[in-house]
Amino acid sequence: MIRMALFAVLAIVAATAASSAQTASPYTGQEQRAIKALSDEEIRDLLEARGMGLAKAAELNSYPGPLHVLQLANELGLSDAQRKATDSLYANTRQRALSIGRQIVEAERTLDRALMPMPRSSRRRFAPKSAQSRPCRASFGPLTWRPTWLSTRC
């Protein structure tokens, strides 16, 4: 009886371990992307200065960005001076966001290349000198992007 119970426990543990080992990664398929950490849509959003929801907290707390204010200009009853000021604010924000978006895409591309597996004969370990090295900074890209969109709301 004890042997049977022990066998049952071992069988359950083995089955659980096997099923855990076969659990698919949430990133399955993303290794085929041009830049693994970014979808094609995310790359387009970054290169076209779309916010990608990075100012969501402001939006959800009633701080619309300049583009949304311009889209609602009639409903808000904006004067010509207010429209002109908001348009200028949007143009300036968009220029900064375009620049940052290009930097993020390039930094992610650099990080992706730095982490790319190498042929066994020439393998070297990826070990940047510091967290400030270019490949490591790539993963913090959106943190520099976010203030660009939030700056027009606060």
Contact map, one row per residue, 1 for C-alpha under 8 A:
1111100000000000000000000000000000000000000000000000000000000000000000000000000000000000000000000000000000000000000000000000000000000000000000000000000000
1111110000000000000000000000000000000000000000000000000000000000000000000000000000000000000000000000000000000000000000000000000000000000000000000000000000
1111111000000000000000000000000000000000000000000000000000000000000000000000000000000000000000000000000000000000000000000000000000000000000000000000000000
1111111100000000000000000000000000000000000000000000000000000000000000000000000000000000000000000000000000000000000000000000000000000000000000000000000000
1111111110000000000000000000000000000000000000000000000000000000000000000000000000000000000000000000000000000000000000000000000000000000000000000000000000
0111111111000000000000000000000000000000000000000000000000000000000000000000000000000000000000000000000000000000000000000000000000000000000000000000000000
0011111111100000000000000000000000000000000000000000000000000000000000000000000000000000000000000000000000000000000000000000000000000000000000000000000000
0001111111110000000000000000000000000000000000000000000000000000000000000000000000000000000000000000000000000000000000000000000000000000000000000000000000
0000111111111000000000000000000000000000000000000000000000000000000000000000000000000000000000000000000000000000000000000000000000000000000000000000000000
0000011111111100000000000000000000000000000000000000000000000000000000000000000000000000000000000000000000000000000000000000000000000000000000000000000000
0000001111111110000000000000000000000000000000000000000000000000000000000000000000000000000000000000000000000000000000000000000000000000000000000000000000
0000000111111111000000000000000000000000000000000000000000000000000000000000000000000000000000000000000000000000000000000000000000000000000000000000000000
0000000011111111100000000000000000000000000000000000000000000000000000000000000000000000000000000000000000000000000000000000000000000000000000000000000000
0000000001111111110000000000000000000000000000000000000000000000000000000000000000000000000000000000000000000000000000000000000000000000000000000000000000
0000000000111111111000000000000000000000000000000000000000000000000000000000000000000000000000000000000000000000000000000000000000000000000000000000000000
0000000000011111111100000000000000000000000000000000000000000000000000000000000000000000000000000000000000000000000000000000000000000000000000000000000000
0000000000001111111110000000000000000000000000000000000000000000000000000000000000000000000000000000000000000000000000000000000000000000000000000000000000
0000000000000111111111000000000000000000000000000000000000000000000000000000000000000000000000000000000000000000000000000000000000000000000000000000000000
0000000000000011111111100000000000000000000000000000000000000000000000000000000000000000000000000000000000000000000000000000000000000000000000000000000000
0000000000000001111111100000000000000000000000000000000000000000000000000000000000000000000000000000000000000000000000000000000000000000000000000000000000
0000000000000000111111100000000000000000000000000000000000000000000000000000000000000000000000000000000000000000000000000000000000000000000000000000000000
0000000000000000011111110000000000000000000000000000000000000000000000000000000000000000000000000000000000000000000000000000000000000000000000000000000000
0000000000000000001111111000000000000000000000000000000000000000000000000000000000000000000000000000000000000000000000000000000000000000000000000000000000
0000000000000000000001111101000000000000000000000000000000000000000000000000000000000000000000000000000000000000000000000000000000000000000000000000000000
0000000000000000000000111111000000000000000000000000000000000000000000000000000000000000000000000000000000000000000000000000000000000000000000000000000000
0000000000000000000000011111000000000000000000000000000000000000000000000000000000000000000000000000000000000000000000000000000000000000000000000000000000
0000000000000000000000001111111000000000000000000000000000000000000000000000000000000000000000000000000000000000000000000000000000000000000000000000000000
0000000000000000000000011111111000000000000000000000000000000000000000000000000000000000000000000000000000000000000000000000000000000000000000000000000000
0000000000000000000000000011111110000000000000000000000000000000000000000000000000000000000000000000000000000000000000000000000000000000000000000000000000
0000000000000000000000000011111110011010000000000000000000000000000000000000000000000000000000000000000000000000000000000000000000000000000000000000000000
0000000000000000000000000011111110010000000000000000000000000000000000000000000000000000000000000000000000000000000000000000000000000000000000000000000000
0000000000000000000000000000111111010000000000000000000000000000000000000000000000000000000000000000000000000000000000000000000000000000000000000000000000
0000000000000000000000000000111111111111000000000000000000000000000000000000000000000000000000000000000000000000000000000000000000000000000000000000000000
0000000000000000000000000000000111110000000000000000000000000000000000000000000000000000000000000000000000000000000000000000000000000000000000000000000000
0000000000000000000000000000000011111110000000000000000000000000000000000000000000000000000000000000000000011001000000000000000000000000000000000000000000
0000000000000000000000000000011111111110000000000000000000000000000000000000000000000000000000000000000000000001000000000000000000000000000000000000000000
0000000000000000000000000000010010111110000000000000000000000000000000000000000000000000000000000000000000010001000000000000000000000000000000000000000000
0000000000000000000000000000000010111111111000000000000000000000000000000000000000000000000000000000000000010000000000000000000000000000000000000000000000
0000000000000000000000000000010010111111111000000000000000000000000000000000000000000000000000000000000000000000000000000000000000000000000000000000000000
0000000000000000000000000000000010000111111100000000000000000000000000000000000000000000000000000000000000000000000000000000000000000000000000000000000000
0000000000000000000000000000000000000111111110000000000000000000000000000000000000000000000000000000000000000000000000000000000000000000000000000000000000
0000000000000000000000000000000000000111111111000001000000000000000000000000000000000000000000000000000000000000000000000000000000000000000000000000000000
0000000000000000000000000000000000000111111111100000000000000000000000000000000000000000000000000000000010000000000000000000000000000000000000000000000000
0000000000000000000000000000000000000001111111110000000000000000000000000000000000000000000000000000000000000000000000000000000000000000000000000000000000
0000000000000000000000000000000000000000111111111111000000000000000000000000000000000000000000000000000000000000000000000000000000000000000000000000000000
0000000000000000000000000000000000000000011111111111000000000000000000000000000000000000000000001101110110000000000000000000000000000000000000000000000000
0000000000000000000000000000000000000000001111111100000000000000000000000000000000000000000000000100110010000000000000000000000000000000000000000000000000
0000000000000000000000000000000000000000000111111100000000000000000000000000000000000000000000000100100000000000000000000000000000000000000000000000000000
0000000000000000000000000000000000000000000011111110000000000000000000000000000000000000000001001100100000000000000000000000000000000000000000000000000000
0000000000000000000000000000000000000000000011111111000000000000000000000000000000000000000000000000000000000000000000000000000000000000000000000000000000
0000000000000000000000000000000000000000000011001111111000000000000000000000000000000000000000000000000000000000000000000000000000000000000000000000100000
0000000000000000000000000000000000000000010011000111110000000000000000000000000000000000000000000000000000000000000000000000000000000000000000000000000000
0000000000000000000000000000000000000000000000000011111100000000000000000000000000000000000000000000000000000000000000000000000000000000000000000000000000
0000000000000000000000000000000000000000000000000011111110000000000000000000000000000000000000000000000000000000000000000000000000000000000001001100100000
0000000000000000000000000000000000000000000000000010111111100000000000000000000000000000000000000000000000000000000000000000000000000000000000000100110000
0000000000000000000000000000000000000000000000000000111111110000000000000000000000000000000000000000000000000000000000000000000000000000000000000000000000
0000000000000000000000000000000000000000000000000000011111111000000000000000000000000000000000000000000000000000000000000000000000000000000000000000000000
0000000000000000000000000000000000000000000000000000001111111111000000000000000000000000000000000000000000000000000000000000000000000000000000000000010010
0000000000000000000000000000000000000000000000000000001111111111100000000000000000000000000000000000000000000000000000000000000000000000000000000000000000
0000000000000000000000000000000000000000000000000000000111111110000000000000000000000000000000000000000000000000000000000000000000000000000000000000000000
0000000000000000000000000000000000000000000000000000000011111110000000000000000000000000000000000000000000000000000000000000000000000000000000000000000000
0000000000000000000000000000000000000000000000000000000001111111000000000000000000000000000000000000000000000000000000000000000000000000000000000000000000
0000000000000000000000000000000000000000000000000000000001111111100000000000000000000000000000000000000000000000000000000000000000000000000000000000000011
0000000000000000000000000000000000000000000000000000000001100111110110000000000000000000000000000000000000000000000000000000000000000000000000000000000010
0000000000000000000000000000000000000000000000000000000000100011111110000000000000000000000000000000000000000000000000000000000000000000000000000000110110
0000000000000000000000000000000000000000000000000000000000000001111111000000000000000110110000000000000000000000000000000000000000000000000000000000000100
0000000000000000000000000000000000000000000000000000000000000000111111100000000000000010010000000000000000000000000000000000000000000000000000000000000000
0000000000000000000000000000000000000000000000000000000000000001111111110000000000000000000000000000000000000000000000000000000000000000000000000000000000
0000000000000000000000000000000000000000000000000000000000000001111111111001000000000100000000000000000000000000000000000000000000000000000000000000000000
0000000000000000000000000000000000000000000000000000000000000000011111111000000000100110000000000000000000000000000000000000000000000000000000000000000000
0000000000000000000000000000000000000000000000000000000000000000001111111000000000000000000000000000000000000000000000000000000000000000000000000000000000
0000000000000000000000000000000000000000000000000000000000000000000111111111000000000000000000000000000000000000000000000000000000000000000000000000000000
0000000000000000000000000000000000000000000000000000000000000000000011111111110000100000000000000000000000000000000000000000000000000000000000000000000000
0000000000000000000000000000000000000000000000000000000000000000000000011111110000000000000000000000000000000000000000000000000000000000000000000000000000
0000000000000000000000000000000000000000000000000000000000000000000000011111100000000000000000000000000000000000000000000000000000000000000000000000000000
0000000000000000000000000000000000000000000000000000000000000000000010011111110000000000000000000000000000000000000000000000000000000000000000000000000000
0000000000000000000000000000000000000000000000000000000000000000000000001111111000000000000000000000000000000000000000000000000000000000000000000000000000
0000000000000000000000000000000000000000000000000000000000000000000000001101111111100000000000000000000000000000000000000000000000000000000000000000000000
0000000000000000000000000000000000000000000000000000000000000000000000000000111111100000000000000000000000000000000000000000000000000000000000000000000000
0000000000000000000000000000000000000000000000000000000000000000000000000000011111110000000000000000000000000000000000000000000000000000000000000000000000
0000000000000000000000000000000000000000000000000000000000000000000000000000011111111000000000000000000000000000000000000000000000000000000000000000000000
0000000000000000000000000000000000000000000000000000000000000000000000000000011111111100000000000000000000000000000000000000000000000000000000000000000000
0000000000000000000000000000000000000000000000000000000000000000000001001000011111111110000000000000000000000000000000000000000000000000000000000000000000
0000000000000000000000000000000000000000000000000000000000000000000000000000000111111111000000000000000000000000000000000000000000000000000000000000000000
0000000000000000000000000000000000000000000000000000000000000000000000000000000011111111100000000000000000000000000000000000000000000000000000000000000000
0000000000000000000000000000000000000000000000000000000000000000010011000000000001111111110000000000000000000000000000000000000000000000000000000000000000
0000000000000000000000000000000000000000000000000000000000000000011001000000000000111111111000000000000000000000000000000000000000000000000000000000000000
0000000000000000000000000000000000000000000000000000000000000000000000000000000000011111111100000000000000000000000000000000000000000000000000000000000000
0000000000000000000000000000000000000000000000000000000000000000010000000000000000001111111110000000000000000000000000000000000000000000000000000000000100
0000000000000000000000000000000000000000000000000000000000000000011000000000000000000111111111000000000000000000000000000000000000000000000000000000000000
0000000000000000000000000000000000000000000000000000000000000000000000000000000000000011111111100000000000000000000000000000000000000000000000000000000000
0000000000000000000000000000000000000000000000000000000000000000000000000000000000000001111111110000000000000000000000000000000000000000000000000000000000
0000000000000000000000000000000000000000000000000000000000000000000000000000000000000000111111111000000000000000000000000000000000000000000000000001100100
0000000000000000000000000000000000000000000000001000000000000000000000000000000000000000011111111100000000000000000000000000000000000000000000000000000000
0000000000000000000000000000000000000000000000000000000000000000000000000000000000000000001111111110000000000000000000000000000000000000000000000000000000
0000000000000000000000000000000000000000000000000000000000000000000000000000000000000000000111111111000000000000000000000000000000000000000000000001000000
0000000000000000000000000000000000000000000001001000000000000000000000000000000000000000000011111111100000000000000000000000000000000000000000001001100000
0000000000000000000000000000000000000000000001111000000000000000000000000000000000000000000001111111110000000000000000000000000000000000000000000000000000
0000000000000000000000000000000000000000000000000000000000000000000000000000000000000000000000111111111000000000000000000000000000000000000000000000000000
0000000000000000000000000000000000000000000001000000000000000000000000000000000000000000000000011111111100000000000000000000000000000000000000011000000000
0000000000000000000000000000000000000000000001111000000000000000000000000000000000000000000000001111111110000000000000000000000000000000000000001000000000
0000000000000000000000000000000000000000000001100000000000000000000000000000000000000000000000000111111111000000000000000000000000000000000000000000000000
0000000000000000000000000000000000000000000000000000000000000000000000000000000000000000000000000011111111100000000000000000000000000000000010000000000000
0000000000000000000000000000000000000000000001000000000000000000000000000000000000000000000000000001111111110000000000000000000000000000010011000000000000
0000000000000000000000000000000000000000001001100000000000000000000000000000000000000000000000000000111111111000000000000000000000000000000000000000000000
0000000000000000000000000000000000000000000000000000000000000000000000000000000000000000000000000000011111111100000000000000000000000000000000000000000000
0000000000000000000000000000000000000000000000000000000000000000000000000000000000000000000000000000001111111110000000000000000000000110111010000000000000
0000000000000000000000000000000000101100000000000000000000000000000000000000000000000000000000000000000111111111000000000000000000000010011000000000000000
0000000000000000000000000000000000100000000000000000000000000000000000000000000000000000000000000000000011111111100000000000000000000000000000000000000000
0000000000000000000000000000000000000000000000000000000000000000000000000000000000000000000000000000000001111111110000000000000000000110010000000000000000
0000000000000000000000000000000000000000000000000000000000000000000000000000000000000000000000000000000000111111111000000000000000000111011000000000000000
0000000000000000000000000000000000111000000000000000000000000000000000000000000000000000000000000000000000011111111100000000000000000000000000000000000000
0000000000000000000000000000000000000000000000000000000000000000000000000000000000000000000000000000000000001111111100000000000000000000000000000000000000
0000000000000000000000000000000000000000000000000000000000000000000000000000000000000000000000000000000000000111111100000000010000000010000000000000000000
0000000000000000000000000000000000000000000000000000000000000000000000000000000000000000000000000000000000000011111110000000010000000000000000000000000000
0000000000000000000000000000000000000000000000000000000000000000000000000000000000000000000000000000000000000001111111000000000000000000000000000000000000
0000000000000000000000000000000000000000000000000000000000000000000000000000000000000000000000000000000000000000001111100010000000000000000000000000000000
0000000000000000000000000000000000000000000000000000000000000000000000000000000000000000000000000000000000000000000111110111000000000000000000000000000000
0000000000000000000000000000000000000000000000000000000000000000000000000000000000000000000000000000000000000000000011111110000000000000000000000000000000
0000000000000000000000000000000000000000000000000000000000000000000000000000000000000000000000000000000000000000000001111110000000000000000000000000000000
0000000000000000000000000000000000000000000000000000000000000000000000000000000000000000000000000000000000000000000000111110000000000000000000000000000000
0000000000000000000000000000000000000000000000000000000000000000000000000000000000000000000000000000000000000000000001111111000000000000000000000000000000
0000000000000000000000000000000000000000000000000000000000000000000000000000000000000000000000000000000000000000000011111111100000000000000000000000000000
0000000000000000000000000000000000000000000000000000000000000000000000000000000000000000000000000000000000000000000001000111110000000000000000000000000000
0000000000000000000000000000000000000000000000000000000000000000000000000000000000000000000000000000000000000000000000000011111000000000000000000000000000
0000000000000000000000000000000000000000000000000000000000000000000000000000000000000000000000000000000000000000011000000001111100000000000000000000000000
0000000000000000000000000000000000000000000000000000000000000000000000000000000000000000000000000000000000000000000000000000111110000000000000000000000000
0000000000000000000000000000000000000000000000000000000000000000000000000000000000000000000000000000000000000000000000000000011111101011000000000000000000
0000000000000000000000000000000000000000000000000000000000000000000000000000000000000000000000000000000000000000000000000000001111101000000000000000000000
0000000000000000000000000000000000000000000000000000000000000000000000000000000000000000000000000000000000000000000000000000000111111001000000000000000000
0000000000000000000000000000000000000000000000000000000000000000000000000000000000000000000000000000000000000000000000000000000111111001100000000000000000
0000000000000000000000000000000000000000000000000000000000000000000000000000000000000000000000000000000000000000000000000000000001111101100000000000000000
0000000000000000000000000000000000000000000000000000000000000000000000000000000000000000000000000000000000000000000000000000000111111111100000000000000000
0000000000000000000000000000000000000000000000000000000000000000000000000000000000000000000000000000000000100110000000000000000000011111110000000000000000
0000000000000000000000000000000000000000000000000000000000000000000000000000000000000000000000000000000000110110010000000000000100001111111000000000000000
0000000000000000000000000000000000000000000000000000000000000000000000000000000000000000000000000000000000000010000000000000000101111111111100000000000000
0000000000000000000000000000000000000000000000000000000000000000000000000000000000000000000000000000000000100000000000000000000000111111111110000000000000
0000000000000000000000000000000000000000000000000000000000000000000000000000000000000000000000000000000100110110000000000000000000000111111110000000000000
0000000000000000000000000000000000000000000000000000000000000000000000000000000000000000000000000000000000110010000000000000000000000011111111000000000000
0000000000000000000000000000000000000000000000000000000000000000000000000000000000000000000000000000000000000000000000000000000000000001111111110000000000
0000000000000000000000000000000000000000000000000000000000000000000000000000000000000000000000000000001100100000000000000000000000000000111111111000000000
0000000000000000000000000000000000000000000000000000010000000000000000000000000000000000000000000000000100000000000000000000000000000000001111111100000000
0000000000000000000000000000000000000000000000000000000000000000000000000000000000000000000000000000000000000000000000000000000000000000000111111110000000
0000000000000000000000000000000000000000000000000000000000000000000000000000000000000000000000000001000000000000000000000000000000000000000111111111000000
0000000000000000000000000000000000000000000000000000010000000000000000000000000000000000000000001001100000000000000000000000000000000000000011111111100000
0000000000000000000000000000000000000000000000000000011000000000000000000000000000000000000000000000000000000000000000000000000000000000000001111111110000
0000000000000000000000000000000000000000000000000000000000000000000000000000000000000000000000000000000000000000000000000000000000000000000000111111111000
0000000000000000000000000000000000000000000000000000000000000000000000000000000000000000000010011000000000000000000000000000000000000000000000011111111100
0000000000000000000000000000000000000000000000000010011000000000100000000000000000000000000010001000000000000000000000000000000000000000000000001111111110
0000000000000000000000000000000000000000000000000000001001000000100000000000000000000000000000000000000000000000000000000000000000000000000000000111111111
0000000000000000000000000000000000000000000000000000000000000000000000000000000000000000000000000000000000000000000000000000000000000000000000000011111111
0000000000000000000000000000000000000000000000000000000000000000110000000000000000000000100010000000000000000000000000000000000000000000000000000001111111
0000000000000000000000000000000000000000000000000000000001000011100000000000000000000000000000000000000000000000000000000000000000000000000000000000111111
0000000000000000000000000000000000000000000000000000000000000010000000000000000000000000000000000000000000000000000000000000000000000000000000000000011111
